[in-house]
Amino acid sequence: MTLPTAEGLSRSERLDRLPFTRAHGRLLGTSGIGWALDAMDVGLISFVIAALAQQWSLTATESSWIASIGFVGMAIGATVGGLLADRIGRRSVFALTLLVYGLATGASALVGSLAALLVLRFVVGLGLGAELPVASTLISEFAPKRIRGRVVVWLEAFWALGWIAAAVIGTFVVGASDDGWRWGLAIGMAPAIFSIVVRLGLPESVRFLEQKRRIPEAERTVRRFERAAGVAAPLEDGTTDASAPSERTTPDAPVADADRVSIWSPALRRRTIALWAVWFCINFSYYGAFIWIPSLLVEAGFPLVRSFGFTLIITLAQLPGYATAAFLIERWGRRPTLTAFLAGSALAAAWFGTASTEGMIIAAGCALSFCNLGAWGALYAIGPELYPTNVRGTGTGAAAGFGRIASIIAPLAVPPLLGLGGPLLLFAVFAAAFAIAAVAAWTLPERRGAALE
């Protein structure tokens, strides 16, 4: 492929025209490992809850709070993390969040009471909540526009690897002995060590650097990616500058004044409302279902280790879900892909609620896992594309923070819903939430192939 010369192009345009290179691969891999470690922690707590419910004779409400208190921290962390990412940089916030939740998870292995565990799970949530929107924002700002959605879905696919790791640890470590849950949480200290690698190895967003007038650093970063692609950079650093347009204005993205824009300004208000609705509904159904599945299987009469094994099989279906979403998101577009996977999630949730045999439980669980995680991949791809640079972290973080309110409510809502109507009612509610999310997703603007604002 022959590329145009860099003369006269803004730095953002120079990044957008590049092929996917080793530099992109290192960025994706480093961010993805952090993402997987995040998923491992979130997934691992579902196995810890199932084990502690037996060992500590916890009530359903106490078990729910172990999950929900982490989501309280995630709601705060996502909102604050997005704001900080727009002020001190994506890379710095990403590394800090890994350090915070890694240390807190390791400390959780030493607790001797429910109260101490709840406090540490809140701190873990602060780090977890801030990391995800910041990582997806950073990847979006480096990925070439023609494959940006696919690259972000690849990032999100690391979530499946982390959740599978959690299922493996849960099955073979947490379920192996009475102290297995402590060893499982101790493994969760890995992010604290990895944060050093992130801080030293990741580049800072070029768009962020230009916003902060750190022009030489921005130019060096772009030239590093151009060298990786074998593309000639401009002859002089002054060829492009911060005053050059970093995007092409598109009809569906009318942002007149980037210095004064907010996520609630007239041009962005409708997409913010729709994005928040999707985030809320998908969080409610996903965390309500997947945090409780191991415990629900135990309550249905399956032994602890067997229920963990079922959960591991169901979790494996996440990988083809992500692969399918990564393929479709650049073929169909963001909006149709997200809507289709959410509609599929609604049908799968309704099916899981009626499952009565081992075969049905596994099949319906795999369908739910496939569709739900495909939807997550598309959601993380579309979010950063909806906002201009100076509020991109804020917009994605605020949507994630609002969604975490649903993830706080969901684990607490499961016991009363089960009491009222059993699994049939519970998963009917989850299916309805997915259906609402699908309707909201269809109202979002389509940004396939468009430059970031």
LINURVEN-V374062 format. One record per helix or strand of 2 or more residues. SS is the DSSP state (a for helix, b for strand). FROM is the first residue (numbers start at 1). TO is the last residue. If there is no record, write none. Layout:
SS&FROM&TO ; SS&FROM&TO
This chain:
a&11&16 ; a&22&55 ; a&60&88 ; a&90&108 ; a&114&142 ; a&145&172 ; a&174&176 ; a&180&187 ; a&190&201 ; a&206&211 ; a&215&229 ; a&237&239 ; a&269&290 ; a&293&299 ; a&304&328 ; a&334&354 ; a&358&385 ; a&389&442
